[in-house]
């Protein structure tokens, strides 16, 4: 499992480490806000378009080859800019990184599910989410240090080495998991499966939690600065958010496996706590910023492992790659949609109303999930649907 956890760390570190450093590099590679926005969108756009495709490919040829190929491609794309050191090649490198992450991220999720029994899916996805959260937390910090020490080229060189090292580790340690026989699936069959509540409910919860997380990371520092807080306090808020999410995920997974929590009640509770965090962010000053960060982190930490465990429990093993890739697409849409909603409302009113609008949306999802939980009392038993 450790190479899979390292793959999760790599995709998170690569995404946020570069994204947080592009605007502050002294290389001259990013000359305007328009260029910065294009580079950020390039990586996310590749993930949105390609994750479902690579997930389906993992089901056809096996998740391990797609994982190894994606990690090797990530290392090659990172090395491209480290060697070329040209603004034009930065675009190609960032596109290559996004496409490569689209391959090894859903493949790693599918392997987490395939290599663990159903009774341990909560722990497995909790550990995987913990290491991704570490990547999100350390990416901006270590990325900034590397750019300060040697520019963007050094950061990309480190990412190339990291991708190559994890690829080698996975090649040695991850066992071969052959693709399973699959019945023929038409486009209508796929549409029915993706429209089923067993897929839509956890995917919507994951998207909502990711929307809140992205909005918190992006706008809590803005809210703090507006209240007169310094960069240390606003930076601490982002660290609190990511740290709480990292700490909660393994514990939520263990609680699911031990029968102390069900996916339905856990998802409802996680969304409710997340909505409370967004509502808390509307309060002025340091209490609102830190309180909002902590609650958003706890809520997303509950939702993430439970959402993926629910998807794995209800998906045929031969379709895991496709399901994980499509669920990751839902998360990417939430990642983009949350900040867009907050920004759109804030531009016509204030940031307080922006947080409030997203809180209402996430809270409505919690109410729906809670109502469904009361109708269907599903008690978790090891090896059964939760």
VENLINCOR-V765672 format. One record per residue. N is the residue number from 1. RES is the residue in three letters. OMEGA is omega in whole degrees, -180 to 180 (* if undefined). Layout:
BEGIN
{{N:RES:OMEGA} {N:RES:OMEGA}}
END
This chain:
BEGIN
{{1:UNK:-174} {2:UNK:176} {3:UNK:177} {4:UNK:175} {5:UNK:178} {6:UNK:176} {7:UNK:177} {8:UNK:177} {9:UNK:-176} {10:UNK:-179} {11:UNK:-180} {12:UNK:179} {13:UNK:180} {14:UNK:-179} {15:UNK:-173} {16:UNK:179} {17:UNK:179} {18:UNK:-177} {19:UNK:-179} {20:UNK:-175} {21:UNK:-175} {22:UNK:-175} {23:UNK:-175} {24:UNK:-178} {25:UNK:179} {26:UNK:-175} {27:UNK:-175} {28:UNK:-179} {29:UNK:-179} {30:UNK:-170} {31:UNK:-177} {32:UNK:177} {33:UNK:179} {34:UNK:177} {35:UNK:179} {36:UNK:179} {37:UNK:179} {38:UNK:179} {39:UNK:178} {40:UNK:-179} {41:UNK:-178} {42:UNK:-180} {43:UNK:-179} {44:UNK:180} {45:UNK:177} {46:UNK:180} {47:UNK:-179} {48:UNK:-176} {49:UNK:-166} {50:UNK:-176} {51:UNK:177} {52:UNK:-180} {53:UNK:180} {54:UNK:175} {55:UNK:177} {56:UNK:178} {57:UNK:178} {58:UNK:177} {59:UNK:-175} {60:UNK:-173} {61:UNK:-176} {62:UNK:-176} {63:UNK:-177} {64:UNK:178} {65:UNK:179} {66:UNK:176} {67:UNK:-177} {68:UNK:178} {69:UNK:179} {70:UNK:179} {71:UNK:178} {72:UNK:178} {73:UNK:177} {74:UNK:178} {75:UNK:-179} {76:UNK:180} {77:UNK:179} {78:UNK:180} {79:UNK:-178} {80:UNK:-179} {81:UNK:179} {82:UNK:-180} {83:UNK:-174} {84:UNK:179} {85:UNK:180} {86:UNK:179} {87:UNK:178} {88:UNK:179} {89:UNK:176} {90:UNK:178} {91:UNK:180} {92:UNK:-179} {93:UNK:-178} {94:UNK:175} {95:UNK:179} {96:UNK:177} {97:UNK:-179} {98:UNK:179} {99:UNK:-180} {100:UNK:178} {101:UNK:177} {102:UNK:179} {103:UNK:-171} {104:UNK:179} {105:UNK:177} {106:UNK:177} {107:UNK:178} {108:UNK:178} {109:UNK:179} {110:UNK:179} {111:UNK:175} {112:UNK:179} {113:UNK:-176} {114:UNK:-174} {115:UNK:179} {116:UNK:175} {117:UNK:-177} {118:UNK:-178} {119:UNK:180} {120:UNK:-179} {121:UNK:179} {122:UNK:178} {123:UNK:-177} {124:UNK:-179} {125:UNK:174} {126:UNK:177} {127:UNK:179} {128:UNK:179} {129:UNK:178} {130:UNK:-178} {131:UNK:173} {132:UNK:179} {133:UNK:175} {134:UNK:178} {135:UNK:178} {136:UNK:-178} {137:UNK:-175} {138:UNK:-177} {139:UNK:-180} {140:UNK:-178} {141:UNK:-179} {142:UNK:177} {143:UNK:178} {144:UNK:179} {145:UNK:-179} {146:UNK:178} {147:UNK:177} {148:UNK:-176} {149:UNK:-174} {150:UNK:179} {151:UNK:-179} {152:UNK:-180} {153:UNK:179} {154:UNK:178} {155:UNK:-180} {156:UNK:177} {157:UNK:178} {158:UNK:178} {159:UNK:177} {160:UNK:179} {161:UNK:179} {162:UNK:179} {163:UNK:180} {164:UNK:-180} {165:UNK:180} {166:UNK:177} {167:UNK:178} {168:UNK:178} {169:UNK:-180} {170:UNK:180} {171:UNK:-179} {172:UNK:-168} {173:UNK:-177} {174:UNK:-178} {175:UNK:176} {176:UNK:178} {177:UNK:-174} {178:UNK:176} {179:UNK:-179} {180:UNK:176} {181:UNK:-178} {182:UNK:171} {183:UNK:-179} {184:UNK:-178} {185:UNK:176} {186:UNK:177} {187:UNK:178} {188:UNK:177} {189:UNK:179} {190:UNK:-180} {191:UNK:179} {192:UNK:-177} {193:UNK:-180} {194:UNK:177} {195:UNK:-180} {196:UNK:180} {197:UNK:180} {198:UNK:173} {199:UNK:-174} {200:UNK:-175} {201:UNK:179} {202:UNK:179} {203:UNK:177} {204:UNK:178} {205:UNK:177} {206:UNK:179} {207:UNK:180} {208:UNK:179} {209:UNK:179} {210:UNK:176} {211:UNK:179} {212:UNK:179} {213:UNK:-179} {214:UNK:179} {215:UNK:178} {216:UNK:180} {217:UNK:-176} {218:UNK:-169} {219:UNK:176} {220:UNK:174} {221:UNK:177} {222:UNK:179} {223:UNK:179} {224:UNK:179} {225:UNK:178} {226:UNK:179} {227:UNK:177} {228:UNK:180} {229:UNK:-180} {230:UNK:-178} {231:UNK:179} {232:UNK:-179} {233:UNK:-179} {234:UNK:175} {235:UNK:178} {236:UNK:180} {237:UNK:179} {238:UNK:178} {239:UNK:178} {240:UNK:-180} {241:UNK:-178} {242:UNK:-180} {243:UNK:178} {244:UNK:178} {245:UNK:-179} {246:UNK:-177} {247:UNK:-173} {248:UNK:-171} {249:UNK:179} {250:UNK:180} {251:UNK:177} {252:UNK:178} {253:UNK:178} {254:UNK:179} {255:UNK:177} {256:UNK:-178} {257:UNK:-179} {258:UNK:179} {259:UNK:179} {260:UNK:-177} {261:UNK:173} {262:UNK:-180} {263:UNK:-177} {264:UNK:-180} {265:UNK:180} {266:UNK:178} {267:UNK:179} {268:UNK:180} {269:UNK:180} {270:UNK:178} {271:UNK:179} {272:UNK:178} {273:UNK:178} {274:UNK:178} {275:UNK:178} {276:UNK:177} {277:UNK:177} {278:UNK:177} {279:UNK:179} {280:UNK:-180} {281:UNK:177} {282:UNK:180} {283:UNK:-176} {284:UNK:170} {285:UNK:-176} {286:UNK:179} {287:UNK:179} {288:UNK:-178} {289:UNK:-177} {290:UNK:178} {291:UNK:178} {292:UNK:180} {293:UNK:-178} {294:UNK:-178} {295:UNK:177} {296:UNK:179} {297:UNK:179} {298:UNK:-178} {299:UNK:179} {300:UNK:176} {301:UNK:174} {302:UNK:-172} {303:UNK:-168} {304:UNK:-179} {305:UNK:-180} {306:UNK:179} {307:UNK:180} {308:UNK:177} {309:UNK:178} {310:UNK:178} {311:UNK:-180} {312:UNK:-177} {313:UNK:-175} {314:UNK:-178} {315:UNK:173} {316:UNK:-175} {317:UNK:-178} {318:UNK:179} {319:UNK:-175} {320:UNK:-179} {321:UNK:179} {322:UNK:-180} {323:UNK:-179} {324:UNK:178} {325:UNK:180} {326:UNK:177} {327:UNK:176} {328:UNK:175} {329:UNK:177} {330:UNK:178} {331:UNK:179} {332:UNK:177} {333:UNK:175} {334:UNK:180} {335:UNK:178} {336:UNK:-173} {337:UNK:-179} {338:UNK:178} {339:UNK:179} {340:UNK:179} {341:UNK:180} {342:UNK:-179} {343:UNK:-179} {344:UNK:180} {345:UNK:-178} {346:UNK:-179} {347:UNK:179} {348:UNK:178} {349:UNK:176} {350:UNK:179} {351:UNK:177} {352:UNK:179} {353:UNK:177} {354:UNK:175} {355:UNK:-179} {356:UNK:179} {357:UNK:179} {358:UNK:177} {359:UNK:179} {360:UNK:-180} {361:UNK:179} {362:UNK:178} {363:UNK:176} {364:UNK:176} {365:UNK:178} {366:UNK:179} {367:UNK:179} {368:UNK:-180} {369:UNK:179} {370:UNK:179} {371:UNK:178} {372:UNK:179} {373:UNK:180} {374:UNK:-180} {375:UNK:-177} {376:UNK:180} {377:UNK:-177} {378:UNK:178} {379:UNK:-177} {380:UNK:170} {381:UNK:-178} {382:UNK:177} {383:UNK:180} {384:UNK:179} {385:UNK:-176} {386:UNK:*}}
END
